[in-house]
Amino acid sequence: MREEFLVFGSPHIEQAEIDEVVDTLRSGWIGTGPKVRRFEDAFRLYKGCGHALAVSSCTAALHLAMIVVGVQEGDEVILPTLTWTATANAVIKAGGRPVFADCQRESMNVDPRDIERKLSPRTKAIIPVHFAGRSCDMDAIGEIAAERNISIVEDCAHAIETEYHGKKAGMMGALGCFSFYATKNVITGEGGMLVTEDGSYAEKSRLLAMQGLSQGAWNRFSSKGNPRAQVISCGYKYNMTDIQASLGIHQLARVETNALTRKRIWEMYDDGFKGLPVFTPSPEEPDTRHARHLYTLLLDIDRLSITRDRFVNSMKEKNIGVGIHYIPLHLHPFYQGRYGYKRGDFPVAEWISERTASVPFSSKLTDRDVADVLEAATDVLSRSARKTNRKARAVFSRAGSQSRRKD
Ligand SMILES: Cc1ncc(COP(=O)(O)O)c(C=O)c1O
């Protein structure tokens, strides 16, 4: 058994980030300033988009996006139930009502047919979440939105490198929201980015992210700045700092190199989990790019004597951290209490939720780490596999070696 606990999403930080942070600390300016601007420019170039605004989190980006597309009291916004709470809370904080939709089993992404079923005259926006880094079916979602003049705001928390039919994630709707949280493919500790092609959305978001002030702090306090600023609207304190951007600049510069490492580890997992009672992630769809943010197994619990939670605990006992993505939002007390959701409302998300387990995944993992994960999982899963006759075992072994797409 490994001696040190392996966290499921360990940040991959190198000397360049450390040197840049130290340089910032020594520079005399650690707030929002020239390094944030550098990071925004680099992200804008990476995406090839018109505007990029660095903010304190993806949650902040989603909240700003909801405000600038005009979500107001009584408006509805459709989003998958299988997501992180931030996606729904951004809607609520803007005054809207989150309306959940079920997902597809193979892609684990929101099902466009269920989005259609959830439309109403009050639907103002749709938030597709590119789960684990796999693009949603943006052709179908785009068609639904365009016919009814509904805004699309992409939740790209998992999707920095994601592409779909020649388009980059974040650029297939009105605005795209990215996360640089500690476990993401690019990290700044906490942080996010809002991208858009629309100049007025960008301007309004920039103003709201900095207390609604006519000028940010760097423009007020730098040698060329003017300390007088006017409050133009009641905004938020959502700005990113130069300390965070110092990490982001170098993280983004290595995102493509890290993607190669992620692909290699992904393939090691695909190979290593073959024959075990699990379903591995579906292959990349043609003409798309998967960001490979999470390696999410679905346990074949019908062939196991343990639950998903027992699997997670057994892995932990072996010093391997495992994430759960996600307990669907409609199963949480808050959304049930406020909106009346209940178990049974979204059968596919519930099916996934009972089986989902994300094993450690990061470009920082060594071959030894990957081997430790596979060794621990093989031990737990094979000891918990239900006894089957020879014929059933053959079927089981074929199913276990298949991805969910073929299931
Ligand atoms: C799908 C999804 N959306 C939004 C967020 C919020 O990101 P942040 O923590 O940067 O606010 C997360 C964070 O993990 C996420 O996974």
Ligand as a Chemical Component Dictionary entry (heavy atoms), coordinates in Angstrom:
data_LIG
# 
_chem_comp.id                   LIG 
_chem_comp.type                 NON-POLYMER 
_chem_comp.pdbx_formal_charge   0 
_chem_comp.three_letter_code    LIG 
# 
loop_
_chem_comp_atom.comp_id 
_chem_comp_atom.atom_id 
_chem_comp_atom.alt_atom_id 
_chem_comp_atom.type_symbol 
_chem_comp_atom.charge 
_chem_comp_atom.model_Cartn_x 
_chem_comp_atom.model_Cartn_y 
_chem_comp_atom.model_Cartn_z 
_chem_comp_atom.pdbx_ordinal 
LIG C1 C1 C 0 -19.161 22.059 -13.361 1  
LIG C2 C2 C 0 -18.657 23.150 -12.451 2  
LIG N1 N1 N 0 -19.176 24.376 -12.571 3  
LIG C3 C3 C 0 -18.744 25.401 -11.808 4  
LIG C4 C4 C 0 -17.762 25.221 -10.864 5  
LIG C5 C5 C 0 -17.330 26.362 -10.015 6  
LIG O1 O1 O 0 -15.985 26.670 -10.177 7  
LIG P1 P1 P 0 -15.225 27.560 -9.103  8  
LIG O2 O2 O 0 -14.867 26.682 -7.961  9  
LIG O3 O3 O 0 -14.025 28.099 -9.835  10 
LIG O4 O4 O 0 -16.155 28.653 -8.706  11 
LIG C6 C6 C 0 -17.176 23.956 -10.714 12 
LIG C7 C7 C 0 -16.116 23.746 -9.724  13 
LIG O5 O5 O 0 -15.609 22.716 -9.486  14 
LIG C8 C8 C 0 -17.630 22.888 -11.534 15 
LIG O6 O6 O 0 -17.108 21.665 -11.415 16 
# 
loop_
_chem_comp_bond.comp_id 
_chem_comp_bond.atom_id_1 
_chem_comp_bond.atom_id_2 
_chem_comp_bond.value_order 
_chem_comp_bond.pdbx_ordinal 
LIG C1 C2 SING 1  
LIG C2 N1 SING 2  
LIG C2 C8 DOUB 3  
LIG N1 C3 DOUB 4  
LIG C3 C4 SING 5  
LIG C4 C5 SING 6  
LIG C4 C6 DOUB 7  
LIG C5 O1 SING 8  
LIG O1 P1 SING 9  
LIG P1 O2 DOUB 10 
LIG P1 O3 SING 11 
LIG P1 O4 SING 12 
LIG C6 C7 SING 13 
LIG C6 C8 SING 14 
LIG C7 O5 DOUB 15 
LIG C8 O6 SING 16 
# 
